[in-house]
Amino acid sequence: MNDADEVGTDAERACFEAGIKFGTLYHQFAGTPVSPTSAESLGRAMEEAIENQPYCAAVDVDVRTDRIAAELESQSAEYTELTGRFIDVEMRIEYDGVTVRTRMDMQGDYPLMRLVAVEE
C-alpha cells in the first residue's frame, strides 16, 4: 500500500492513530496489579510504552492513587487491578501537520476516551 491508497484526510488519519493508541494503552494494561506505591512507576511505564508508537508525540498518565487507596480500604489485599477508574490520560498525536489532543477520564461510571482538539 502506498500513500495514494490511503483513505481520509490527514485529520481523520490523525484521529484514527489516537484511537489506536488509546486501545493499546487501555487493553494492554487493564488488569495489571497496582497499589498506591507502584502507581507512579506503572504510569511512567504506560507513557513510555505508548510513546514508542508512530505519531505519538506525548502521553500523560495520572494513576489516581486516591481512588486506589479508597478501593483498598474495603479489601484484604494490598493491591487491586488497574481499570479505567484509576487512570486519567491525555495524549497528543502529530500526523502530517495535524495535532490531535485526546483525553480519557471517568464520565459517571465509564472511562470515556474522547477527542479534545484537532489542530491543522
Secondary structure as UniProt FT lines:
FT   HELIX           3..5
FT   HELIX           10..29
FT   TURN            30..31
FT   STRAND          33..34
FT   TURN            36..38
FT   HELIX           39..51
FT   TURN            54..55
FT   STRAND          56..63
FT   HELIX           65..73
FT   STRAND          80..81
FT   HELIX           84..86
FT   STRAND          87..95
FT   TURN            96..97
FT   STRAND          98..107
FT   TURN            108..109
FT   STRAND          110..119
//
